[in-house]
Amino acid sequence: MTFALALTGVAALIVFLDGPPRSLAAKSSGESTRWPLARSAPDTDWWNWDDPSSAETSPEPGATSGESGSGTAPDQSRQTLPSEEYDYPLPTDRQLRAANQPRHYDLPPGAVMSLTINALELRNVPVISSDTTEALDQGVIHLPGTSYPWSGTPERNVYLAGHRLGWPGTGSHLVFYRLNELGRRDRITVRDREGGRYDYMVIESFEVGPLDRWVTGRVRGRDLLTLQTCTPIPTFERRLIVRAERI
């Protein structure tokens, strides 16, 4: 009898000692599996980079199988938004005056579409679908893995990025220098290489951090165009986002 009571006491002691750590472990495990907080509207559709159905094998207008023009998912090792500014020369007064004049561009063979913003007097800016530094230093890029204006999806977010300063003598120079001047209801036009036209109207502008890649995702039920550049001059630690909606 005494032996049985002793065993019962030992068992109870083990349960008492073992109980709290198990509860804490379960609580800790539950917290570690929660989706991290992100700055986003509640109706944002998070981009599923690992979903092979989101890859598009061709960027040609009329393609309907997904978003990416390269046929591969974007490199997730790039943790920051594109268009980081570094070692670019500050513009001279003459260059700033030129940036306030109409600028017309020729469409090179590698461009998938062109961008026109009448409010900024930008005409036919070439857009290259690549997130490489070399492409960004030549003009405006379309972020691979995001929508094209002609993507056959219920919603779209055509994501374009350009330098605030860029290199003199290239298409990147001051291409989005005046992006902060765009206001609500300003018009933006994108044209594909066949001449198809896609018109958008600015609906908002805001700033995010370089890690806030949620802005590249689609928003449920919306047909969007997003323009991005770095801000403020000259530190460039933030990203200026201008969003427009298809009209």
C-alpha positions, 0 to 999 in steps of 0.5 A, spaced: 500 500 500 505 504 501 509 502 495 503 504 491 502 511 494 509 512 493 508 511 485 502 515 485 506 521 488 512 520 483 507 520 477 503 526 480 510 530 481 512 528 474 506 530 471 506 537 475 514 538 472 512 536 465 506 540 464 508 547 464 514 546 459 509 542 454 504 548 454 509 553 453 512 549 447 505 548 444 504 556 445 511 557 442 510 553 436 503 556 435 506 563 435 512 561 430 507 558 425 503 565 424 503 569 418 508 575 419 504 581 420 505 585 413 502 592 411 497 591 406 489 592 405 485 586 407 483 584 400 490 583 398 492 577 394 499 574 396 503 572 390 504 565 390 511 565 387 511 557 388 505 556 384 507 553 377 500 555 374 503 563 375 508 562 370 507 564 363 511 562 357 510 568 353 509 575 354 505 576 347 499 580 348 493 575 349 497 570 353 492 567 358 496 562 362 499 566 368 504 572 369 511 571 368 514 573 361 520 568 363 517 562 364 520 561 371 518 564 378 522 570 380 528 569 384 526 570 392 533 571 394 532 578 392 529 581 398 528 588 396 524 592 391 528 593 385 531 600 383 536 601 389 539 608 387 547 608 389 553 612 386 548 615 381 551 623 380 546 628 382 543 632 376 545 638 374 541 644 373 541 643 365 539 636 366 533 638 370 531 643 365 531 637 360 527 633 365 522 638 365 521 638 357 518 633 353 522 626 352 521 621 346 524 614 346 525 609 341 522 602 342 528 597 342 527 590 340 528 587 347 522 592 350 515 588 351 511 594 351 512 602 352 510 607 357 507 614 356 505 619 362 503 625 359 503 629 365 510 628 366 511 629 358 514 622 358 513 619 351 514 611 349 518 609 354 521 602 353 519 597 358 524 591 359 521 585 362 527 583 367 529 585 374 537 585 372 541 591 374 543 592 367 536 592 364 534 597 370 540 602 368 537 602 361 530 605 362 524 602 366 523 595 367 517 590 368 518 586 374 518 578 372 512 574 375 507 580 375 502 581 370 502 584 363 496 588 361 493 583 357 494 577 362 488 573 362 487 573 370 481 576 374 485 581 377 492 584 374 498 588 377 502 591 372 509 592 376 514 597 373 520 600 376 525 606 374 530 610 377 530 616 380 536 619 378 540 613 373 545 614 368 546 620 364 546 618 356 541 612 358 534 611 358 534 610 365 537 618 367 531 621 371 526 617 367 522 617 374 525 623 377 518 627 377 514 621 379 512 624 385 508 630 381 503 625 379 496 626 382 489 623 382 486 622 375 492 623 371 493 618 365 498 613 364 498 609 357 501 602 356 502 600 349 504 593 347 509 592 341 502 590 336 500 597 338 494 595 343 493 600 348 491 600 355 489 606 359 490 607 366 488 613 371 492 614 378 488 613 384 493 613 389 501 614 391 504 612 398 511 610 400 513 603 403 520 600 405 525 596 401 522 590 404 515 591 402 514 586 396 507 586 398 506 592 393 508 587 387 502 582 388 495 583 385 489 585 389 482 581 388 478 584 383 482 590 381 486 591 374 492 595 376 498 598 374 504 600 379 510 605 378 515 605 383 522 609 384 526 610 390 525 616 395 527 621 398 533 624 394 539 623 396 538 617 401 533 613 397 532 608 403 524 608 401 520 606 395 515 611 392 509 607 389 504 610 384 498 606 383 493 607 377 487 603 375 485 601 368 479 605 365 
